[in-house]
Amino acid sequence: MALCMFSNNYHMFDITPVENLFIQEFMLKAPGDFVKVYLYGLKQCYCKDCAENSIESFARALDMEQEAVRNAFYYWERQGILKTSEGEDGKFSVEYYNIKDILYNRDISNEKVLYKYREFNQNLQLIFDKRLLTPQEYLKIYDWLEVLQLPKEVVLMMIRFYLSKKGPKISINYLDKVAEQWAKDGINTLQKAEEYIESCESYYQDTSAVLKYLGIHRPPTKAELELYKKWHNKWDFSLNAILQACKETTKTSSPNLGYLDKILENLHKLNLKTPQQIQEYLKNRESITSKIKAVLFELGYRETTPTPEHKAFYAKWSNQWQLDHDVIILACRHCVRKKLDTSFESLDTILKQWIDNDLRTKEDIKEYLKKKQKLNTEIQAVLDRAGEQRPITAAVRKLFIKWVKDWEMPYDLILQAAEYSTAAENKLAFMNKILYNWHSNNIKTLSEARADHERHMKGLYLISQSKPLKKQVDFNKFEQHSYTDEELEFLFEDIENG
């Protein structure tokens, strides 16, 4: 036992000296976890009795993976401020150097590190061919393996790909930024690297095709590649659609991708994605602008210039919803006549109601209103037969349609039920009760209905003589009305009211 020693818990309240040279020259540019490993190891050097005696316990104390701890020590070894070794028993050990001694008195070579990656280095040199890498460049590349945790085969594939694009003089600093991005994006397997390179090749070729179309004969820049990715991935334009939009660049003497970007941004706002849509839009743009001005005029905006938002709305109505221009104009007049909000948003809501009823052309609307008028005539005859004085509302139509379509009641039975309801206070409710009873009992003819009514009359206090069915209504004799635009506008409220 030594004559003098510290108590067992002395180290908890002691200090670990850290050289300022380490802080100034090494720590500031090192990864945070690597600094943590170095400092914790330095503390072990000053407290041998309580030091971690294995890489496993060291990693456990720092809550890190063992491989990450090893990589941290390898990093500091490449910086020349410590040395790692592994005994025959496989035990890993680290020898710390005095940094002042290293910087001013010694010349630590990187031969050991270079030897460690001998096979990898040979593959690197084969890729770079006649270009000889410096030791500093090798060390930078080793950081991609140890700091960024990229596998060797992924690093080799990355370098090979970018050398093919940039040439043998490519900067290692440029590749360093690429490696950082690959690590950030999780491109850390051969499969992921192959998929990424395949997509990059496609973007490169497509961007080159666009540049060639514009008369620019050179490889695309990184900024141009990023523009193409935005058009393709974010805005969902195909190469053919982009080339179709390129025709619009003839308006400038010096076309470029920045100018094309503005054109595609406008097409994106208009939701025009396919080559056919873009071709049609560019071909008919003057006509479309004129039509939008007509819409604005009908809404009361006399001197308003169409905006991209106006064009986007109109493109949706005409292209996506397949609405005729005449129908859009009728909707404008409806807005003004009903004193509704005359914004394009309000007009959009009205037109949505119309297409929900499958009304896209004037003929659609005329046919719809013709059927609605016939329905109203039938309902009015029922109300007259019952002696009911009320307007034909959406609720009345809904009730009538239930009788006819859901219960499949013949029209002459509905008229008969109306006649039986003349004395009731709530005539429609009474009719509904009669028809429900007939529907439940599968009564479908006038004779069955009258017989059923007679049976009920014998047991009821309401006694009245059953009257014969009045003359049948021949709806084929109704006048086939030809609607003017004004009459169509007036009847549009029927569409909204059901």
C-alpha positions in Angstrom: 0.0 0.0 0.0 1.3 3.4 -0.9 2.3 5.8 1.9 -0.2 8.4 0.7 -3.4 8.1 -1.3 -6.7 9.8 -2.0 -9.9 8.7 -0.4 -12.2 6.6 -2.5 -14.6 9.4 -3.3 -11.9 12.1 -3.8 -12.2 12.0 -7.6 -15.9 13.1 -7.4 -14.8 16.5 -6.1 -11.5 16.8 -7.9 -10.9 18.5 -11.2 -9.7 17.2 -14.6 -7.3 19.6 -16.3 -8.0 20.2 -20.0 -5.3 21.8 -22.1 -6.4 25.1 -23.7 -4.7 23.9 -26.9 -7.3 21.1 -27.0 -10.2 23.6 -26.6 -8.8 26.1 -29.2 -7.3 23.8 -31.8 -9.4 20.6 -31.7 -12.6 20.8 -29.7 -14.3 23.7 -31.6 -14.5 21.8 -34.9 -15.2 18.3 -33.5 -18.6 16.5 -33.2 -20.2 16.9 -29.8 -20.2 13.2 -28.9 -16.5 12.9 -29.9 -15.7 15.7 -27.5 -17.7 13.9 -24.8 -15.7 10.7 -25.3 -12.3 12.6 -25.2 -13.1 14.4 -22.0 -14.5 11.3 -20.2 -11.4 9.4 -21.3 -9.2 12.2 -20.0 -10.9 11.9 -16.6 -10.1 8.2 -16.6 -6.5 9.0 -17.1 -6.4 11.1 -13.9 -8.4 8.6 -11.9 -6.9 5.2 -12.6 -8.5 3.4 -9.7 -12.0 4.3 -10.8 -11.4 4.1 -14.5 -13.6 2.1 -16.8 -11.7 -1.0 -17.8 -13.5 -2.0 -21.0 -15.0 -0.3 -24.1 -18.3 -1.8 -23.0 -18.5 -0.2 -19.6 -17.1 3.1 -21.1 -19.9 3.1 -23.7 -22.5 2.2 -21.0 -21.4 5.1 -18.8 -21.8 7.6 -21.7 -25.0 6.0 -23.0 -23.5 5.5 -26.4 -23.0 2.6 -28.8 -19.7 0.8 -28.5 -18.9 1.4 -32.2 -19.6 5.1 -31.8 -17.1 5.3 -28.9 -14.5 3.5 -31.0 -15.1 5.8 -33.9 -14.6 8.8 -31.6 -11.3 7.5 -30.4 -10.3 6.8 -34.1 -11.2 10.4 -34.9 -8.9 11.8 -32.2 -6.2 9.4 -33.3 -6.4 10.9 -36.8 -6.0 14.3 -35.2 -2.8 12.9 -33.6 -3.6 13.6 -30.0 -3.9 10.0 -28.8 -3.2 6.4 -29.9 -5.4 3.4 -29.9 -4.3 -0.2 -29.7 -5.9 -3.7 -29.4 -4.1 -6.5 -27.6 -4.0 -10.1 -28.6 -6.8 -10.7 -26.1 -8.9 -8.2 -28.0 -8.8 -5.6 -25.3 -9.1 -2.1 -26.6 -6.9 0.6 -25.0 -6.2 4.3 -25.5 -3.0 6.3 -24.8 -3.5 10.1 -24.5 -0.7 12.4 -25.6 0.2 15.8 -24.2 -1.1 18.1 -26.9 1.7 20.7 -26.5 4.3 18.0 -26.9 2.5 16.7 -30.0 2.2 20.2 -31.6 5.7 21.4 -30.9 8.0 18.4 -30.3 6.6 15.4 -32.2 5.6 14.6 -35.8 2.9 12.0 -35.5 2.3 10.4 -38.9 -1.1 9.0 -40.1 0.5 5.8 -41.4 -1.4 3.7 -39.0 -4.8 5.1 -40.0 -3.9 4.9 -43.7 -2.9 1.3 -43.2 -6.2 0.5 -41.4 -8.1 1.5 -44.6 -5.6 0.0 -47.0 -8.2 -1.9 -49.2 -10.6 1.0 -49.1 -7.8 3.4 -50.1 -6.9 1.2 -53.1 -10.6 1.3 -54.3 -10.6 5.1 -53.8 -7.5 5.6 -55.9 -8.9 3.4 -58.6 -12.0 5.7 -58.8 -9.9 8.9 -58.9 -7.5 7.2 -61.4 -4.6 9.5 -62.1 -5.5 12.1 -59.4 -3.5 11.4 -56.3 -5.3 12.1 -53.0 -3.4 13.9 -50.2 -3.3 12.5 -46.7 -5.6 15.4 -45.6 -8.2 14.4 -48.3 -8.0 10.8 -47.1 -8.6 11.9 -43.5 -11.7 14.0 -44.6 -13.1 10.9 -46.4 -12.5 8.8 -43.3 -14.8 11.2 -41.4 -17.6 10.1 -43.7 -17.1 6.6 -42.5 -16.6 7.3 -38.8 -18.4 10.5 -38.1 -21.3 10.3 -40.5 -21.5 6.5 -40.2 -21.7 5.9 -44.0 -20.7 2.4 -45.1 -17.6 2.1 -47.2 -19.4 0.8 -50.3 -21.9 3.7 -50.1 -19.1 6.3 -49.9 -17.4 4.6 -52.9 -20.6 4.7 -54.9 -21.3 8.3 -54.0 -17.8 9.4 -55.1 -18.0 7.4 -58.3 -21.3 9.0 -59.2 -20.3 12.6 -58.6 -16.9 12.1 -60.3 -18.9 11.0 -63.4 -20.9 14.3 -63.3 -18.3 16.8 -62.2 -15.0 15.3 -63.4 -11.8 14.2 -61.7 -11.1 17.7 -60.4 -14.1 17.7 -58.1 -13.4 19.3 -54.7 -13.3 17.0 -51.6 -15.1 19.8 -49.8 -18.0 19.6 -52.3 -18.1 15.9 -51.7 -18.0 16.5 -48.0 -21.3 18.5 -48.2 -22.8 15.8 -50.3 -21.8 13.1 -47.8 -23.4 15.2 -44.9 -26.6 15.5 -46.9 -26.7 11.7 -47.7 -26.2 11.0 -44.0 -29.0 13.4 -43.1 -31.3 11.9 -45.7 -30.6 8.3 -44.5 -28.9 7.2 -47.7 -26.8 4.6 -45.8 -27.3 1.4 -47.8 -26.4 0.3 -51.3 -30.0 -0.1 -52.2 -30.9 3.5 -51.1 -27.8 4.8 -52.8 -28.7 3.1 -56.1 -32.3 4.4 -55.9 -31.1 7.9 -55.2 -28.6 7.9 -58.0 -31.2 6.5 -60.4 -33.6 9.3 -59.6 -30.7 11.9 -59.9 -29.9 10.4 -63.3 -33.5 10.9 -64.4 -33.6 14.5 -63.1 -30.3 15.2 -64.8 -31.4 13.9 -68.1 -34.8 15.6 -68.0 -33.3 18.9 -66.9 -30.7 18.6 -69.7 -33.6 18.0 -72.2 -35.4 21.2 -71.0 -32.2 23.2 -71.3 -31.6 21.8 -74.8 -35.2 22.7 -75.8 -34.5 26.3 -74.7 -31.3 26.3 -76.8 -28.9 26.1 -73.8 -26.2 23.5 -74.5 -24.4 22.8 -71.3 -24.8 20.6 -68.2 -27.5 21.7 -65.7 -26.4 23.5 -62.6 -27.4 22.4 -59.1 -29.9 25.3 -58.9 -31.5 24.2 -62.2 -31.7 20.6 -61.0 -33.5 21.8 -57.8 -35.9 23.8 -60.0 -36.8 20.7 -62.0 -37.3 18.7 -58.9 -39.7 21.3 -57.6 -41.7 21.2 -60.9 -41.8 17.4 -61.0 -42.2 16.5 -57.3 -44.0 19.4 -55.7 -46.0 20.7 -58.7 -46.5 17.3 -60.4 -45.5 18.3 -63.9 -44.3 15.6 -66.3 -41.3 16.3 -68.6 -43.7 16.5 -71.6 -45.9 19.0 -69.8 -42.8 21.1 -69.0 -41.6 21.0 -72.6 -45.1 22.1 -73.7 -44.8 25.1 -71.3 -41.4 25.9 -72.8 -43.2 27.1 -75.9 -44.4 30.1 -73.9 -40.7 31.2 -73.4 -40.5 32.3 -77.0 -41.8 35.7 -75.8 -38.3 36.5 -74.4 -35.1 36.7 -76.3 -33.1 35.0 -73.6 -35.2 32.1 -72.2 -34.0 30.4 -69.0 -35.3 28.1 -66.3 -36.1 31.1 -64.1 -38.5 32.5 -66.7 -39.9 29.0 -67.2 -40.4 28.7 -63.5 -42.8 31.7 -63.5 -44.8 30.2 -66.4 -45.1 26.8 -64.6 -46.0 28.5 -61.3 -49.0 30.2 -63.1 -50.0 26.9 -64.7 -49.8 25.2 -61.3 -52.1 27.8 -59.8 -54.5 27.1 -62.7 -54.3 23.4 -61.9 -53.3 22.7 -65.5 -51.0 19.6 -65.3 -51.1 17.6 -68.5 -49.5 18.5 -71.9 -53.0 18.6 -73.5 -54.4 21.0 -70.8 -51.4 23.3 -71.2 -51.5 23.2 -75.0 -55.2 24.0 -75.0 -54.8 26.8 -72.4 -52.0 28.5 -74.3 -53.9 28.2 -77.6 -57.1 29.7 -76.2 -55.6 32.0 -73.6 -56.8 35.2 -75.2 -60.3 33.7 -75.6 -60.3 32.6 -71.9 -59.2 36.1 -70.8 -62.0 37.6 -72.7 -64.5 35.2 -71.1 -63.2 36.0 -67.6 -63.6 39.7 -68.3 -67.3 38.9 -69.4 -67.8 37.1 -66.1 -66.4 40.1 -64.1 -68.6 42.5 -66.1 -71.7 40.5 -65.3 -70.8 40.6 -61.6 -70.4 44.4 -61.7 -66.6 44.7 -62.0 -66.3 46.9 -65.1 -62.6 47.8 -65.1 -61.0 44.8 -63.3 -58.1 43.0 -64.9 -58.3 39.2 -64.5 -55.9 37.9 -61.8 -54.3 34.4 -61.6 -56.9 33.6 -59.0 -59.7 34.5 -61.4 -58.0 32.3 -64.0 -57.7 29.5 -61.6 -61.4 29.6 -60.8 -62.4 29.8 -64.4 -60.1 26.9 -65.4 -61.7 24.8 -62.7 -65.2 25.6 -63.9 -64.5 25.1 -67.6 -61.8 22.3 -67.5 -62.5 20.4 -64.4 -66.2 20.8 -64.1 -66.9 21.0 -67.8 -69.3 23.9 -67.5 -70.4 25.9 -70.6 -69.5 29.6 -70.5 -73.2 30.4 -71.0 -74.0 28.6 -67.7 -71.3 30.5 -65.9 -72.8 33.8 -67.2 -76.3 32.7 -66.1 -74.9 32.0 -62.6 -73.4 35.5 -62.5 -76.8 37.0 -63.3 -78.4 34.9 -60.7 -75.9 36.2 -58.1 -76.7 39.8 -59.1 -80.5 39.3 -59.2 -80.6 37.6 -55.8 -78.3 40.2 -54.4 -75.8 37.6 -53.3 -72.1 38.0 -52.8 -70.6 38.7 -56.2 -67.1 37.3 -55.5 -65.7 34.4 -57.5 -65.8 32.3 -54.3 -69.6 32.8 -54.0 -70.0 32.1 -57.7 -68.0 28.9 -57.2 -70.4 27.8 -54.5 -73.4 28.3 -56.7 -71.8 26.5 -59.7 -70.9 23.6 -57.4 -74.6 23.2 -56.5 -75.5 23.1 -60.2 -72.9 20.4 -61.1 -74.1 18.4 -58.1 -77.4 18.3 -60.1 -75.4 17.5 -63.2 -76.2 20.8 -64.8 -73.3 21.8 -67.1 -75.0 23.2 -70.2 -78.0 25.3 -71.0 -79.7 22.2 -72.4 -79.1 20.4 -69.1 -80.7 23.2 -67.3 -83.7 23.4 -69.6 -84.3 19.7 -69.3 -83.9 19.9 -65.6 -86.4 22.7 -65.3 -88.8 21.0 -67.7 -88.9 18.0 -65.4 -89.1 20.2 -62.4 -92.1 22.1 -63.9 -93.8 18.9 -64.7 -93.2 17.7 -61.2 -94.6 21.0 -59.8 -97.7 20.6 -62.0 -98.3 17.1 -60.7 -97.9 18.3 -57.1 -100.2 21.3 -57.7 -102.9 19.0 -59.0 -102.6 16.9 -55.8 -102.8 20.0 -53.6 -105.8 21.3 -55.5 -107.6 17.9 -55.2 -107.0 18.0 -51.4 -108.1 21.6 -51.2 -104.7 22.5 -49.8 -103.7 26.1 -50.2 -99.9 26.2 -49.8 -96.8 26.9 -51.9 -94.8 24.1 -53.4 -91.7 24.0 -51.2 -88.7 21.7 -51.1 -90.4 19.7 -48.2 -93.5 19.2 -50.3 -91.5 18.0 -53.2 -89.5 15.6 -51.0 -92.7 14.1 -49.6 -94.2 13.7 -53.1 -91.0 12.0 -54.4 -91.1 9.6 -51.5 -94.6 8.5 -52.4 -93.8 8.1 -56.1 -90.3 6.8 -56.1 -89.7 5.1 -52.7 -93.2 3.7 -52.2 -93.9 3.4 -55.9 -97.5 4.6 -55.6 -99.4 5.2 -58.9 -100.3 8.8 -59.5 -104.1 8.1 -59.6 -103.8 6.6 -56.0 -102.1 9.7 -54.8 -104.9 11.8 -56.3 -107.5 9.5 -54.6 -105.7 9.9 -51.3 -105.8 13.7 -51.8 -109.5 13.5 -52.3 -110.0 11.5 -49.1 -108.0 14.1 -47.2 -110.1 17.2 -48.0 -111.8 17.2 -44.6 -108.5 16.7 -42.6 -107.0 19.7 -40.8 -103.4 18.8 -41.9 -104.1 17.4 -45.3 -100.6 16.4 -46.3 -100.0 14.5 -43.1 -103.4 12.8 -43.5 -102.5 11.9 -47.1 -99.1 10.5 -46.0 -100.9 8.3 -43.4 -103.3 6.9 -46.0 -100.6 6.2 -48.6 -98.4 4.6 -45.9 -101.2 2.3 -45.0 -101.8 1.4 -48.7 -98.0 0.9 -49.2 -97.8 -1.4 -46.2 -100.7 -3.4 -47.4 -99.4 -3.5 -51.0 -102.5 -1.7 -52.4 -101.7 -0.6 -55.9 -105.0 -0.1 -57.7 -108.0 2.3 -57.4 -110.4 -0.5 -56.7 -108.3 -1.9 -53.9 -107.8 1.6 -52.4 -111.6 2.4 -52.5 -112.4 -0.9 -50.9 -109.9 -0.3 -48.2 -111.3 3.2 -47.7 -114.9 1.8 -47.4 -113.8 -0.7 -44.7 -112.2 2.1 -42.7 -115.2 4.4 -43.1 -117.5 1.9 -41.4 -115.5 2.2 -38.1 -114.7 5.9 -38.2 -116.8 8.9 -36.9 -115.8 10.9 -40.0 -118.5 9.7 -42.5 -118.5 11.1 -45.9 -119.5 9.7 -49.2 -116.6 8.6 -51.3 -116.5 10.6 -54.5 -115.5 9.2 -57.9 -112.1 10.0 -59.1 -112.2 13.2 -61.1 -111.1 13.3 -64.7 -107.5 12.0 -65.2 -104.9 14.6 -65.9 -103.2 14.2 -69.3 -99.8 15.7 -68.8 -98.8 15.1 -72.4 -101.2 18.0 -73.3 -99.2 20.4 -71.2 -97.6 23.2 -73.2 -93.9 22.4 -73.9 -92.4 25.7 -72.7 -89.3 27.2 -74.4 -87.4 29.1 -71.7 -85.7 32.4 -72.4 -82.5 33.3 -70.5 -84.5 35.6 -68.2 -86.9 32.8 -67.4 -84.1 30.4 -66.7 -82.5 32.9 -64.3 -85.8 33.3 -62.5 -86.2 29.5 -62.1 -82.7 28.9 -60.9 -83.8 29.3 -57.3 -85.8 26.0 -57.8 -82.4 24.3 -58.3 -81.2 25.5 -54.9 -84.5 24.8 -53.2 -84.6 21.1 -54.4 
